[in-house]
Every structure is written in structure tokens, then in C-alpha cells.
Amino acid sequence: MDSDNVVKNLRTLWRTDRIIADIRMRHMLVGLGLRAFAALIAGFGLLMLELSAYFALVQIWSAISAAAILGVVNFVIAAILFVIAGRPPAGRELELANEIHGSAVDALQIEARAMQSHFTGMVQHPLNSVLPLVLVPLITIIVKSLKKSKAAAASATPAAAETN
């Protein structure tokens, strides 16, 4: 139950939480940017498909196939970007940070249990820590008083015998 260990473990826990949050935030921002870009491309793809439908009504073959192919390509690119944005974050850094975080939490739990057992013992039996300090002087006082009472009894017995 060392307060330095508790402080060290709390600092480690705080730092690893910051690292984990930073990694997740970077991943989320990159994913959000890629998703926004994919949505933009999907919008262009939809526009091209609409344009191709217009050209289909106006003319039968020439510009229609080009706009349709461009729209399909835009949708494929958007799908690829969505897949890339949806993958999990970098494993190595996050695994290391999670491992350090777990060990710091375990160490804090051990320290907390030690503190709890120490304080529980003090609260349940407060005389257990005080009793050894008080017991020795108390025994000394009792022994001295017994010796004085024996000496007083011994001196009172000859004085009583002389008066008779």
C-alpha cells in the first residue's frame, strides 16, 4: 500500500487513456473524411446516372453509355472508399496501449484492495494497533502496584503483631 505506486499507476492509466483516445480520434477523423469523400463521389455517380437517363431519352446510344459507365465507376470508387474507411484502427499501437491500460487498472485494483483490507482491519479492531503500545506500560504499572501492596501488607503485618 504505497501512495507512490498509486500515483504512478494513475498517471499511467491517464496517459494510456489519452493515447487510446488519440488513436481512436485519428481513425475516426480519417474514416469520416474518407466517408465524406465517398459520399461526394457517390453524389457525382448519381448525377452521372441521371445524366445518362436524360441522354437515353434524348439520344439512343452515344453519350448514354459513357455517362452510365462513368456513373458505375464513381459508385465503385465510393464503395472502395467506404470499405477502407470501415476497417478497424491500427492494431499494434492500440493493442499496446490497451495492454498498458489493463496492467495499470490491475495494479490500481491490487493497491485498492490492500488499502481496503488495511482500513477494514483498523475500523473493525481499532485496539489491535493500540493494544501492544498500551499493554507493556499497563503490565508494568500493575506489577509495581502489586509489589507496593505486598510491601505494604508485609510492613503492616509486623506492626500489627507488635501491637498485640
N, C-alpha and C positions, 0 to 999 in steps of 0.2 A: 504494500500500500504506500507507494511513493508518489508524492504530488508531481515530481518532475516527470515521471512516466505518464501520468495522466495528461499533463500539459503537452508532452511530446506526442502522445497518441492523438490528442485533439487537434494539434497542428497538422499532423499527417493526414488525419481524416478531412480536415478543412481543405488542405492542398489537393488531395486526390478528388474530392468533390468538385473543386474548381476545374481540375484537368478534365474530368469526365464531362462536366457541363460544357467546357470549351470544345471538346471533341464533338459532342453531340450537336452543339450550336453550329459549328463549321459544317458538319454533314447536313444539317437541316437547311442552312443557307444555300449550300451548293445544290442540294436537291430542289429547293424552292426555285432557284434561278433556272435550273435545267427544266423544271416543270413549266415555268412561265415561258421559256423559250419554245418548249414543245407545244404549248397552247397557242403561241403565236403562229408557229408553223402549221399547226392543225387548222387554225383560222384561215391561213392562206390556202391550205388544201381545200377547205370547204368553199372558199371563194373560187378557186380554180374549177372545182366540180360544178359549181353553179354557173360559172362562165362556160364550161363545156356543155351544160344543158342548154344554155342560151344559144350557143353555136350549133347545137344539134337541131334546134328549132329553125335557125336561120339558114344554115347550110348543112348539108348532109355529111360530108366526110372530112375535110381537110383540117380545119382548126380544132375540130372536136377531139380527135384522137390526141393531139398534142396537149390540149388543156386537161384531158382526162388522165393522161399518163403523168403529167406534172402534178395533178392533184393526188394521185395514188402515191407518187414518190414523196410528196410532202407528208402524207399520212404515215408512210413507213418510217420516215425520219423522225416524226413526232413519237411514234411508238418506240423506236430505239432509244430516244432520249428519256421517255418515261421509264423504260426498263433500267437504264443506267441510274436515273435519279432514285429509283426504288430499292437499290441494293443496300445491304447493311453497311454500317460505318467500318472504317479500317480496324481490323481485328487486333493487331499487335499492340498498338498504343492503348486501346480501350481495355483489352484483357489485362495488361499490366496495371493500369490504373484501378480496375475493378479488384484485382488481387491485393494490391496495397491497401485499398479501401477496406476490403474484408478483413485483412490482418489487423488493421488499426481498430476496427469495430470489435474484433475478438479480444484484443488487448484491453480495450476500454471496458468490455464486459467483465473480464477477469479482475481488473482493478476495482470495478464497482462491486463485484461480489465480495472481494476482500474487505473493502470498506464497510459493506453492509454487515458482514459477519463480525467485524471488529466493533462496530457501533451497536449491533444487536447484543453482543456479549456485554458491552458496557451498560446498556439500558436494562437488560434483564437482570444482571447481577452487578450493581454498581459497587458493592462492598468487596467483590473479588479483587479489584485492583487496589483498594484502600486497605483491606484486611492485613496483608503482610506488613505494611508500613506501621500499622497501629498495634499489631499483635505483640511484637517484641517489646516495646516500651510498656505495654499493659502488663505483660508477664513479669517484667522487672519490677514494676510498682507493686504487684500482688505479692511477689516473693519478699520484697522489702517489708511490706506491711505484715506479712506472716512472721518474719524474723523479729520485728518490733513487738508484735503481740506475744510471741513466745518469750522474748526477753522481759517484757512487762509482766507476764504471768510468772516467770521464774523469779523475778525480783519481788513480786507480790507474795509469793508462797513463803519465802523465808521471813518476810516482815510479818505475815500472819502467824507464823509459828512462834515468833518471839513474843507476840502479844498474848499468847495463850500460855 
